[in-house]
Amino acid sequence: MSLKKAYLLVILILIVDQISKIYIKTNFIYGEDGQINVASWFKILLIENEGMAWGTQIPGDYGKLILTLFRLVAVTGIGWWLWDSVKKHSSRYLIVAISLILAGAFGNIIDSVFYGVIFDHSTGQTATLFSDQPYGTWFHGKVVDMLYFPIWEGNLPEWLPIWGGKHFTFFNAIFNIADMAISTGVGILIVFNKKAFSGSNKHSELA
């Protein structure tokens, strides 16, 4: 797989990710009050977080800045990994996986770096793009999440240890396109580990 095709994949995912986030920010009110129920197991709503994928957070006043700087370093390393893998004619599985991870990481970096200074808040209103009263500062933007798949929700059986009788939702995370790209890339590396790290892409089955 050529570097040009890898970059095109990254750019395509970034465009879809950012269009979806900007649309959600400018058309949805923060939280469950503004959600759309596509189906009982699929909801679209606006949630924002200051942490890593799936809402993981680093506490403290400087946690957000540290996380954003870490992301910038990480995406630089992933970008080099992609370039090096293409130059070494690595498996298409590996190149596609790295491209997905790079696109996802870059997508959430854009939120972290820019969103705090181009959007106003979304609480009780739809946000305005390029607002004169932004909600944050550079490198302190919040990552936009919107996809929620509560496939099953209910009380667990009483006989289960620890969690028995407690309310449980599967799947409870709210995420975005960038998160999906990262998870898919990691999934490819895990499921197709031998093919991904087999070396040359000449014998790869992934088009």
N, C-alpha and C positions, 0 to 999 in steps of 0.2 A: 504493500500500500504506500503510495507516494505521500510526501509531506504536504503537497497541495491538497490532496483529498482529505487528509487528516485535519488540516486547518479549515477546510470547508465544513467538515462535520462539526468542529468546535464553533465556528461562526453561526451555523444554522441553529445549534442548540442555544447559543447565547441570544440570538434574535427571538426565538420562541419564548425563552425564559423571561427576557426583559419586556417583551410585548405583553405577556400574561401578567407580569407584576405591575406594570404601569396601568394596564386596564383595571386590575383589581383595586389598586390604590385610588384611582380616580372615579370608580363607580361603586365601590362597596364601603359601608360604614364598619369600623372596627368591631370585631366580636360576632357572637352568634346571632345578635338581633338583625344583622344584615345578610345572613346566609341564604343561599339558594339550595333547596333540596332537589337535586337532580334525580335521586332515587333514595330509598331508605338506607342504602349502603354507600351512597356517594353524595357528599355535600361540598359546596364551594363557599368559602368565607374568607374574610381578611383577618389574618393574625400576623403580628410582627414579633420577632425575637432578636435578642442581641447576641446570641450565641452561635455555636457551630450547627452543623446539619442536625435536623430533628429537634432543634431547640436547646441543645446542651449549652450551658452558660459558664463563663468564668466570673466569679464574684469579685467585687471591689471596684473602686472608682476608676482604676486604670485597666480593668478587665477587658472592656470593649476595645480600647486602643491596642492592647497587647494582642488580642485575638486578631484584629485587622492586620497588624504588622506581621503576625505569624502567617496569616493567609497569604500575604504578599510574598513572603519568603518561600512558602510552600508552593505557590503557583509558579514561581520562577524555577524551582527545582523540578516540578512536574513538566514544565515546558521544555526544559533541557532533556529530561528523560524521554519525552516524545521525539524530539529532534534526534537524539542519539539512537533511539530504537529504529527510526526510519533509516538512518544512515547505515545501520548495521543489518538492514533487511530482516528485521525481526518479524515474528508471526503477526498476521493481521489481527488475530485475537488480542495480542498485546497492544498493538497500535490503536485499535478501536477502543479498548478499555482505557488506555491512558488518555485518549482524546476525550472520552466521556467524563473522566475524572477532572481533567483540565478545564473543560467547559463548565462543569458544575461548580468547581472552586472559583473560577473567574466570575461566574454569574452572581454568586453570593458576595464576592469582593466588591462588585459594582454597587450593590445595595449598601454595604458597609461604608464605602468611601464617599459615595455621592448622594445617597437618598436623604441624608440628614440636612443637606443644604439646598435641595431642589424641591422637596415636598413640605407642606405643612402637615399638621397632625390629622389623624383619621378618626378621632374619638367624637362621636356624635355628628359627624359630617363626612362627606367624601373629600379626599385630599386634593389639593391643587398642585399641578405640575408647574415648576418654576415659580413657586410662591415667593412673595415679598417677605413673608414671615415663616421661614423654615423652622422645623421642629428641633433641629439639632445642629451639629457642626461637622466639619470635614472629619472623616475616619470614624465617626460615631453614628452612622446611619443604622437603621434597624432592617433586618432581613425580612422580606415579605413572604409569607406562606399562605397557601390558599386551598390545597387539595386535602380532603378529609374522607377517609374510607372506613366508617364504622361498620364493618361487615357483620359483626355480631355483637350484641349488647344485652346483658342480663346478669343474673346472680349465679355465681358458681355453685356447684353441688356442695352440700354441707360436709360430705365425707372427705373432701380435699383438705390436706393439711395446710395450715397457715392461711390460705386464701379462701377456704371453704365458706360459702354463704355471702361472700363479698361481691359487690357490683363490679363487673369487668366489661371492658370494651375492647374488641379486636377488629380493627387495628386502630389504635388511639392517637397515633402521631399525625400532625398536620404539616404538610411539606410543600415544596415547590418543584418546578421542572429541574432546577439545578440540583436539588437533592436527589431526584430520580436519576439524573445522569451519573452522579457520583456513585449511588448505590448499584446501578446497573453495571458500571465499569468495574467496581469491586467484585460484584457477582460473577462477571466474566472471568476475572482473575482467579476466583475461587473454584468455580465449576469447571472451567477449561484450563486449569493450571498447567497441565502437561503440554497442551497445545500452545498456550500463550507463551511459554518459555522454552519452546522447542527449537528456537533459532530462526532459520530462514522461513519466509512466508510462502515459499514455493509450493509447499505441501499442505498449506492451510486450507481448511474447508470454508472459512468465513469469507464471503465475497466483500 
